[in-house]
Amino acid sequence: MSLDLATIPQERLALLDQAKLFHGPHGGGTGGPDCKHCARELLHEVVTGRHADATPPGCSIVFDILPGMNDGPWRDDDHRTAVMKPYLPKILVLDPARDADRVYALLDHICRDALPAFLEAVGEGAHAQALRALAPIKDEESAGAALARALDLDLDLALDLDLALDLALALDLDLARALARARALARALDLARALALARALDPARPLALDLARAHALAP
């Protein structure tokens, strides 16, 4: 069931407009509009009235990806705040009962859309075609098959899959093996080729974050 905003005092809801987002965490803060918050700390205070870097009980596991996004490649705190704050009211009311569907949708988007687009841009058309040909990811079985295929590619996909894997593991899905394979693959890759690909993908990563956020928050 989604959080009922009518149960939250207006002074706490006002923090969504007033507070600036900072690199976190900022444990031990006193709370309120003059306290430094990262994105998850801000939402935790809005929901509970207490300043903490944690996901409040009964809220969506999408809260759990906020620290990584909050501390991502922003130009400065103003940039972080301008991009992330419009998403926070939407995250606040996400129904946790639909978390599994969101994870599968995000995995599908990353494996069959975002990654192929980036691979095509850096001249890896064959790998891109193989990922686009995967069956739609709708459940644990199709998710495992897609991740196994992606991780079999001779590319360092671990970084790009981290967001989806973290969400999936937070749901206790049976994808721990896929994560272990991703890390093993990253260690086994030829370093020069991996670094060259990483440099080629650097300009695309901010777009990947925006696309992943929008897809994860779709109703």
CYANA upper distance limits for C-alpha pairs under 8 A (distance plus 0.5 A):
  1 MET  CA     95 ASP  CA      5.67
  1 MET  CA     96 PRO  CA      7.17
  1 MET  CA     97 ALA  CA      7.10
  2 SER  CA     59 CYS  CA      8.33
  2 SER  CA     93 VAL  CA      5.73
  2 SER  CA     94 LEU  CA      6.18
  2 SER  CA     95 ASP  CA      4.74
  2 SER  CA     96 PRO  CA      7.55
  3 LEU  CA     59 CYS  CA      7.90
  3 LEU  CA     92 LEU  CA      7.55
  3 LEU  CA     93 VAL  CA      5.66
  3 LEU  CA     94 LEU  CA      7.93
  3 LEU  CA     95 ASP  CA      7.87
  4 ASP  CA      8 ILE  CA      8.16
  4 ASP  CA     93 VAL  CA      7.92
  5 LEU  CA     93 VAL  CA      8.28
  8 ILE  CA     12 ARG  CA      7.33
  8 ILE  CA     13 LEU  CA      7.27
  8 ILE  CA     46 VAL  CA      7.89
  8 ILE  CA     47 VAL  CA      7.23
  9 PRO  CA     13 LEU  CA      7.02
 10 GLN  CA     14 ALA  CA      6.50
 11 GLU  CA     15 LEU  CA      7.45
 12 ARG  CA     16 LEU  CA      8.28
 12 ARG  CA     45 GLU  CA      7.83
 12 ARG  CA     46 VAL  CA      5.43
 12 ARG  CA     47 VAL  CA      8.29
 12 ARG  CA     49 GLY  CA      7.57
 13 LEU  CA     17 ASP  CA      8.40
 13 LEU  CA     46 VAL  CA      6.41
 14 ALA  CA     18 GLN  CA      6.74
 15 LEU  CA     19 ALA  CA      5.82
 15 LEU  CA     32 GLY  CA      7.88
 15 LEU  CA     33 PRO  CA      6.61
 15 LEU  CA     42 LEU  CA      8.03
 15 LEU  CA     46 VAL  CA      7.50
 16 LEU  CA     42 LEU  CA      8.02
 16 LEU  CA     43 LEU  CA      8.46
 16 LEU  CA     46 VAL  CA      8.27
 16 LEU  CA     85 LYS  CA      7.84
 16 LEU  CA     88 LEU  CA      8.04
 16 LEU  CA     89 PRO  CA      7.88
 18 GLN  CA     33 PRO  CA      6.72
 19 ALA  CA     33 PRO  CA      5.93
 19 ALA  CA     34 ASP  CA      8.03
 19 ALA  CA     36 LYS  CA      8.37
 19 ALA  CA     37 HIS  CA      7.88
 19 ALA  CA     42 LEU  CA      8.24
 20 LYS  CA     36 LYS  CA      7.81
 20 LYS  CA     37 HIS  CA      7.54
 20 LYS  CA     77 ASP  CA      7.99
 20 LYS  CA     78 ASP  CA      8.06
 20 LYS  CA     81 THR  CA      6.44
 21 LEU  CA     36 LYS  CA      7.63
 21 LEU  CA     37 HIS  CA      6.06
 21 LEU  CA     38 CYS  CA      5.60
 21 LEU  CA     39 ALA  CA      6.62
 21 LEU  CA     70 ASN  CA      8.37
 21 LEU  CA     77 ASP  CA      6.73
 21 LEU  CA     78 ASP  CA      8.22
 21 LEU  CA     80 ARG  CA      7.08
 21 LEU  CA     81 THR  CA      5.64
 22 PHE  CA     36 LYS  CA      6.87
 22 PHE  CA     37 HIS  CA      6.32
 22 PHE  CA     38 CYS  CA      5.59
 22 PHE  CA     39 ALA  CA      8.37
 22 PHE  CA     70 ASN  CA      8.24
 22 PHE  CA     77 ASP  CA      6.14
 22 PHE  CA     80 ARG  CA      8.16
 22 PHE  CA     81 THR  CA      8.38
 23 HIS  CA     37 HIS  CA      8.48
 23 HIS  CA     38 CYS  CA      6.44
 23 HIS  CA     70 ASN  CA      7.04
 23 HIS  CA     71 ASP  CA      5.96
 23 HIS  CA     77 ASP  CA      7.93
 24 GLY  CA     37 HIS  CA      7.58
 24 GLY  CA     38 CYS  CA      5.57
 24 GLY  CA     67 PRO  CA      7.82
 24 GLY  CA     70 ASN  CA      8.00
 24 GLY  CA     71 ASP  CA      7.34
 25 PRO  CA     37 HIS  CA      8.05
 25 PRO  CA     38 CYS  CA      6.68
 25 PRO  CA     41 GLU  CA      8.16
 25 PRO  CA     53 ASP  CA      6.87
 25 PRO  CA     67 PRO  CA      8.31
 26 HIS  CA     36 LYS  CA      7.23
 26 HIS  CA     37 HIS  CA      6.96
 26 HIS  CA     38 CYS  CA      7.65
 26 HIS  CA     41 GLU  CA      8.40
 26 HIS  CA     52 ALA  CA      8.44
 26 HIS  CA     53 ASP  CA      7.96
 27 GLY  CA     51 HIS  CA      8.00
 27 GLY  CA     52 ALA  CA      6.57
 27 GLY  CA     53 ASP  CA      7.13
 28 GLY  CA     51 HIS  CA      7.89
 28 GLY  CA     52 ALA  CA      7.97
 29 GLY  CA     35 CYS  CA      6.82
 29 GLY  CA     36 LYS  CA      7.73
 29 GLY  CA     51 HIS  CA      6.64
 29 GLY  CA     52 ALA  CA      8.32
 30 THR  CA     35 CYS  CA      6.91
 30 THR  CA     51 HIS  CA      7.07
 31 GLY  CA     35 CYS  CA      5.67
 31 GLY  CA     36 LYS  CA      8.29
 31 GLY  CA     45 GLU  CA      7.66
 31 GLY  CA     50 ARG  CA      7.27
 31 GLY  CA     51 HIS  CA      5.72
 37 HIS  CA     41 GLU  CA      5.95
 37 HIS  CA     42 LEU  CA      5.91
 38 CYS  CA     42 LEU  CA      6.67
 38 CYS  CA     53 ASP  CA      8.37
 38 CYS  CA     67 PRO  CA      7.82
 38 CYS  CA     70 ASN  CA      7.01
 39 ALA  CA     43 LEU  CA      6.98
 39 ALA  CA     66 LEU  CA      6.72
 39 ALA  CA     67 PRO  CA      7.46
 39 ALA  CA     70 ASN  CA      6.64
 39 ALA  CA     84 MET  CA      8.33
 39 ALA  CA     85 LYS  CA      8.38
 39 ALA  CA     88 LEU  CA      8.10
 40 ARG  CA     44 HIS  CA      6.54
 40 ARG  CA     53 ASP  CA      6.41
 40 ARG  CA     54 ALA  CA      7.16
 40 ARG  CA     55 THR  CA      7.58
 40 ARG  CA     63 PHE  CA      6.83
 40 ARG  CA     64 ASP  CA      8.32
 40 ARG  CA     66 LEU  CA      6.30
 40 ARG  CA     67 PRO  CA      7.01
 41 GLU  CA     45 GLU  CA      6.71
 41 GLU  CA     51 HIS  CA      6.57
 41 GLU  CA     52 ALA  CA      5.78
 41 GLU  CA     53 ASP  CA      5.08
 41 GLU  CA     54 ALA  CA      7.27
 42 LEU  CA     46 VAL  CA      6.78
 42 LEU  CA     51 HIS  CA      7.91
 43 LEU  CA     47 VAL  CA      6.66
 43 LEU  CA     88 LEU  CA      7.85
 43 LEU  CA     92 LEU  CA      7.49
 44 HIS  CA     48 THR  CA      6.39
 44 HIS  CA     49 GLY  CA      7.84
 44 HIS  CA     50 ARG  CA      7.33
 44 HIS  CA     51 HIS  CA      7.08
 44 HIS  CA     52 ALA  CA      6.84
 44 HIS  CA     53 ASP  CA      7.57
 44 HIS  CA     54 ALA  CA      7.10
 44 HIS  CA     55 THR  CA      6.97
 44 HIS  CA     56 PRO  CA      6.34
 45 GLU  CA     49 GLY  CA      5.00
 45 GLU  CA     50 ARG  CA      5.21
 45 GLU  CA     51 HIS  CA      5.51
 45 GLU  CA     52 ALA  CA      7.51
 46 VAL  CA     50 ARG  CA      8.40
 47 VAL  CA     56 PRO  CA      7.59
 48 THR  CA     56 PRO  CA      7.71
 54 ALA  CA     64 ASP  CA      8.34
 55 THR  CA     59 CYS  CA      7.33
 55 THR  CA     61 ILE  CA      7.93
 55 THR  CA     63 PHE  CA      6.29
 55 THR  CA     64 ASP  CA      6.98
 58 GLY  CA     96 PRO  CA      7.67
 59 CYS  CA     63 PHE  CA      7.96
 59 CYS  CA     92 LEU  CA      7.97
 59 CYS  CA     94 LEU  CA      7.92
 59 CYS  CA     95 ASP  CA      7.86
 59 CYS  CA     96 PRO  CA      6.44
 60 SER  CA     91 ILE  CA      8.07
 60 SER  CA     92 LEU  CA      8.45
 60 SER  CA     94 LEU  CA      6.52
 60 SER  CA     95 ASP  CA      6.79
 60 SER  CA     96 PRO  CA      4.76
 60 SER  CA     97 ALA  CA      8.47
 60 SER  CA     99 ASP  CA      7.05
 61 ILE  CA     65 ILE  CA      8.11
 61 ILE  CA     96 PRO  CA      7.46
 61 ILE  CA     99 ASP  CA      7.32
 61 ILE  CA    167 LEU  CA      7.76
 61 ILE  CA    170 ALA  CA      7.54
 61 ILE  CA    171 LEU  CA      8.27
 62 VAL  CA     66 LEU  CA      7.65
 62 VAL  CA     91 ILE  CA      7.50
 62 VAL  CA     99 ASP  CA      8.14
 62 VAL  CA    167 LEU  CA      7.84
 62 VAL  CA    216 ALA  CA      8.47
 63 PHE  CA     91 ILE  CA      7.68
 64 ASP  CA    167 LEU  CA      8.12
 65 ILE  CA     69 MET  CA      7.01
 65 ILE  CA    163 LEU  CA      7.65
 65 ILE  CA    166 ASP  CA      8.13
 65 ILE  CA    167 LEU  CA      7.65
 66 LEU  CA     70 ASN  CA      6.24
 67 PRO  CA     71 ASP  CA      6.66
 68 GLY  CA     72 GLY  CA      6.64
 69 MET  CA    209 LEU  CA      8.30
 70 ASN  CA     80 ARG  CA      7.46
 70 ASN  CA     84 MET  CA      8.20
 73 PRO  CA    206 PRO  CA      7.84
 74 TRP  CA     79 HIS  CA      6.53
 74 TRP  CA     80 ARG  CA      6.02
 75 ARG  CA     79 HIS  CA      6.40
 75 ARG  CA     80 ARG  CA      7.90
 76 ASP  CA     80 ARG  CA      6.85
 77 ASP  CA     81 THR  CA      6.55
 78 ASP  CA     82 ALA  CA      6.55
 79 HIS  CA     83 VAL  CA      6.74
 80 ARG  CA     84 MET  CA      6.45
 81 THR  CA     85 LYS  CA      6.01
 82 ALA  CA     86 PRO  CA      7.99
 84 MET  CA     88 LEU  CA      7.32
 85 LYS  CA     89 PRO  CA      8.22
 86 PRO  CA     90 LYS  CA      8.22
 87 TYR  CA     91 ILE  CA      6.78
 87 TYR  CA    217 LEU  CA      8.42
 88 LEU  CA     92 LEU  CA      6.58
 89 PRO  CA     93 VAL  CA      7.26
 90 LYS  CA     94 LEU  CA      6.99
 90 LYS  CA    217 LEU  CA      7.57
 91 ILE  CA    217 LEU  CA      7.43
 94 LEU  CA    217 LEU  CA      8.38
 95 ASP  CA     99 ASP  CA      7.79
 98 ARG  CA    102 ARG  CA      6.96
 99 ASP  CA    103 VAL  CA      6.79
 99 ASP  CA    171 LEU  CA      8.37
100 ALA  CA    104 TYR  CA      6.86
100 ALA  CA    168 ALA  CA      8.39
100 ALA  CA    171 LEU  CA      7.51
101 ASP  CA    105 ALA  CA      6.64
101 ASP  CA    138 LYS  CA      8.00
102 ARG  CA    106 LEU  CA      6.57
102 ARG  CA    216 ALA  CA      6.23
102 ARG  CA    217 LEU  CA      8.25
103 VAL  CA    107 LEU  CA      6.60
103 VAL  CA    164 ALA  CA      7.27
103 VAL  CA    167 LEU  CA      6.81
103 VAL  CA    168 ALA  CA      6.58
103 VAL  CA    216 ALA  CA      7.86
104 TYR  CA    108 ASP  CA      6.55
104 TYR  CA    137 ILE  CA      6.35
104 TYR  CA    138 LYS  CA      6.11
104 TYR  CA    139 ASP  CA      7.00
104 TYR  CA    140 GLU  CA      8.50
104 TYR  CA    143 ALA  CA      7.41
105 ALA  CA    109 HIS  CA      6.64
105 ALA  CA    137 ILE  CA      7.46
105 ALA  CA    138 LYS  CA      7.67
105 ALA  CA    215 HIS  CA      7.88
105 ALA  CA    216 ALA  CA      7.73
106 LEU  CA    110 ILE  CA      6.65
106 LEU  CA    164 ALA  CA      6.89
106 LEU  CA    212 ALA  CA      7.21
106 LEU  CA    215 HIS  CA      6.83
106 LEU  CA    216 ALA  CA      6.32
107 LEU  CA    111 CYS  CA      6.45
107 LEU  CA    137 ILE  CA      7.40
107 LEU  CA    143 ALA  CA      7.56
107 LEU  CA    164 ALA  CA      6.13
108 ASP  CA    112 ARG  CA      6.12
108 ASP  CA    113 ASP  CA      7.88
108 ASP  CA    136 PRO  CA      6.84
108 ASP  CA    137 ILE  CA      5.55
108 ASP  CA    138 LYS  CA      8.32
108 ASP  CA    143 ALA  CA      8.28
109 HIS  CA    113 ASP  CA      5.59
109 HIS  CA    114 ALA  CA      6.63
109 HIS  CA    212 ALA  CA      8.17
109 HIS  CA    215 HIS  CA      8.04
110 ILE  CA    114 ALA  CA      5.35
110 ILE  CA    115 LEU  CA      6.17
110 ILE  CA    160 ASP  CA      8.40
110 ILE  CA    161 LEU  CA      7.83
110 ILE  CA    164 ALA  CA      8.25
110 ILE  CA    212 ALA  CA      8.03
111 CYS  CA    115 LEU  CA      6.27
111 CYS  CA    116 PRO  CA      7.76
111 CYS  CA    131 LEU  CA      6.77
111 CYS  CA    132 ARG  CA      8.15
111 CYS  CA    146 ALA  CA      7.51
111 CYS  CA    147 LEU  CA      8.01
111 CYS  CA    150 ALA  CA      7.57
112 ARG  CA    116 PRO  CA      6.83
112 ARG  CA    131 LEU  CA      5.88
112 ARG  CA    132 ARG  CA      5.18
112 ARG  CA    133 ALA  CA      8.07
112 ARG  CA    134 LEU  CA      7.31
112 ARG  CA    136 PRO  CA      8.40
113 ASP  CA    117 ALA  CA      6.74
113 ASP  CA    132 ARG  CA      7.27
114 ALA  CA    118 PHE  CA      6.93
114 ALA  CA    208 ALA  CA      7.38
115 LEU  CA    119 LEU  CA      6.56
115 LEU  CA    128 ALA  CA      7.70
115 LEU  CA    131 LEU  CA      8.46
115 LEU  CA    160 ASP  CA      8.23
116 PRO  CA    120 GLU  CA      6.58
116 PRO  CA    125 GLY  CA      8.37
116 PRO  CA    127 HIS  CA      7.81
116 PRO  CA    128 ALA  CA      4.55
116 PRO  CA    129 GLN  CA      7.47
116 PRO  CA    131 LEU  CA      6.81
116 PRO  CA    132 ARG  CA      7.07
117 ALA  CA    121 ALA  CA      6.88
117 ALA  CA    128 ALA  CA      7.50
118 PHE  CA    122 VAL  CA      7.07
118 PHE  CA    201 LEU  CA      7.56
118 PHE  CA    204 ALA  CA      7.71
119 LEU  CA    123 GLY  CA      6.84
119 LEU  CA    124 GLU  CA      5.40
119 LEU  CA    125 GLY  CA      6.88
119 LEU  CA    127 HIS  CA      7.53
119 LEU  CA    128 ALA  CA      6.07
120 GLU  CA    124 GLU  CA      5.72
120 GLU  CA    125 GLY  CA      5.31
120 GLU  CA    128 ALA  CA      6.54
122 VAL  CA    197 LEU  CA      8.18
122 VAL  CA    200 ALA  CA      7.16
122 VAL  CA    201 LEU  CA      8.26
124 GLU  CA    128 ALA  CA      6.80
125 GLY  CA    129 GLN  CA      6.59
126 ALA  CA    130 ALA  CA      6.82
127 HIS  CA    131 LEU  CA      6.90
127 HIS  CA    153 LEU  CA      7.52
128 ALA  CA    132 ARG  CA      6.76
129 GLN  CA    133 ALA  CA      6.72
130 ALA  CA    134 LEU  CA      7.38
131 LEU  CA    146 ALA  CA      8.37
131 LEU  CA    149 ARG  CA      8.09
131 LEU  CA    150 ALA  CA      7.24
134 LEU  CA    146 ALA  CA      6.90
135 ALA  CA    142 SER  CA      7.49
135 ALA  CA    146 ALA  CA      8.09
136 PRO  CA    142 SER  CA      7.60
137 ILE  CA    142 SER  CA      5.53
137 ILE  CA    143 ALA  CA      5.78
137 ILE  CA    146 ALA  CA      7.82
138 LYS  CA    142 SER  CA      6.81
138 LYS  CA    143 ALA  CA      7.56
139 ASP  CA    143 ALA  CA      6.56
140 GLU  CA    144 GLY  CA      6.57
140 GLU  CA    173 LEU  CA      7.52
140 GLU  CA    174 ASP  CA      7.97
141 GLU  CA    145 ALA  CA      6.82
142 SER  CA    146 ALA  CA      6.61
143 ALA  CA    147 LEU  CA      6.67
144 GLY  CA    148 ALA  CA      6.56
144 GLY  CA    174 ASP  CA      8.50
144 GLY  CA    175 LEU  CA      7.09
144 GLY  CA    178 ALA  CA      7.87
145 ALA  CA    149 ARG  CA      6.75
146 ALA  CA    150 ALA  CA      6.65
147 LEU  CA    151 LEU  CA      6.45
147 LEU  CA    178 ALA  CA      6.98
148 ALA  CA    152 ASP  CA      6.64
148 ALA  CA    178 ALA  CA      6.99
149 ARG  CA    153 LEU  CA      7.39
150 ALA  CA    157 LEU  CA      7.97
151 LEU  CA    155 LEU  CA      8.29
151 LEU  CA    157 LEU  CA      7.28
151 LEU  CA    158 ALA  CA      8.37
151 LEU  CA    178 ALA  CA      8.15
151 LEU  CA    181 ARG  CA      7.51
151 LEU  CA    182 ALA  CA      6.55
151 LEU  CA    185 LEU  CA      7.88
154 ASP  CA    189 LEU  CA      8.00
155 LEU  CA    189 LEU  CA      7.88
155 LEU  CA    194 ALA  CA      7.57
156 ASP  CA    182 ALA  CA      8.45
156 ASP  CA    185 LEU  CA      7.40
156 ASP  CA    186 ALA  CA      5.96
156 ASP  CA    189 LEU  CA      7.55
156 ASP  CA    194 ALA  CA      6.64
157 LEU  CA    161 LEU  CA      6.67
157 LEU  CA    182 ALA  CA      7.68
157 LEU  CA    186 ALA  CA      8.24
158 ALA  CA    162 ASP  CA      6.55
158 ALA  CA    179 LEU  CA      8.47
158 ALA  CA    182 ALA  CA      5.60
158 ALA  CA    183 ARG  CA      6.99
158 ALA  CA    185 LEU  CA      8.36
158 ALA  CA    186 ALA  CA      7.06
161 LEU  CA    165 LEU  CA      6.50
162 ASP  CA    166 ASP  CA      6.40
163 LEU  CA    167 LEU  CA      6.87
164 ALA  CA    168 ALA  CA      6.65
165 LEU  CA    169 LEU  CA      6.51
165 LEU  CA    175 LEU  CA      7.94
165 LEU  CA    179 LEU  CA      7.24
166 ASP  CA    170 ALA  CA      6.62
167 LEU  CA    171 LEU  CA      7.06
168 ALA  CA    172 ASP  CA      7.18
168 ALA  CA    173 LEU  CA      6.27
168 ALA  CA    175 LEU  CA      7.57
169 LEU  CA    173 LEU  CA      6.08
169 LEU  CA    174 ASP  CA      7.99
169 LEU  CA    175 LEU  CA      7.02
169 LEU  CA    176 ALA  CA      7.38
175 LEU  CA    179 LEU  CA      7.04
176 ALA  CA    180 ALA  CA      6.76
177 ARG  CA    181 ARG  CA      6.66
178 ALA  CA    182 ALA  CA      6.68
179 LEU  CA    183 ARG  CA      6.89
180 ALA  CA    184 ALA  CA      6.68
181 ARG  CA    185 LEU  CA      6.43
182 ALA  CA    186 ALA  CA      6.72
183 ARG  CA    187 ARG  CA      6.91
184 ALA  CA    188 ALA  CA      6.72
185 LEU  CA    189 LEU  CA      6.65
189 LEU  CA    193 ARG  CA      8.17
189 LEU  CA    194 ALA  CA      7.06
190 ASP  CA    194 ALA  CA      6.70
191 LEU  CA    195 LEU  CA      6.55
192 ALA  CA    196 ALA  CA      6.65
193 ARG  CA    197 LEU  CA      6.71
194 ALA  CA    198 ALA  CA      6.61
195 LEU  CA    199 ARG  CA      6.68
196 ALA  CA    200 ALA  CA      6.82
197 LEU  CA    201 LEU  CA      6.70
198 ALA  CA    202 ASP  CA      6.64
201 LEU  CA    205 ARG  CA      6.87
202 ASP  CA    206 PRO  CA      8.48
203 PRO  CA    207 LEU  CA      8.47
204 ALA  CA    208 ALA  CA      6.76
205 ARG  CA    209 LEU  CA      6.78
206 PRO  CA    210 ASP  CA      6.93
207 LEU  CA    211 LEU  CA      6.62
208 ALA  CA    212 ALA  CA      6.51
209 LEU  CA    213 ARG  CA      6.58
210 ASP  CA    214 ALA  CA      6.71
211 LEU  CA    215 HIS  CA      6.61
212 ALA  CA    216 ALA  CA      6.48
213 ARG  CA    217 LEU  CA      6.68
214 ALA  CA    218 ALA  CA      6.76
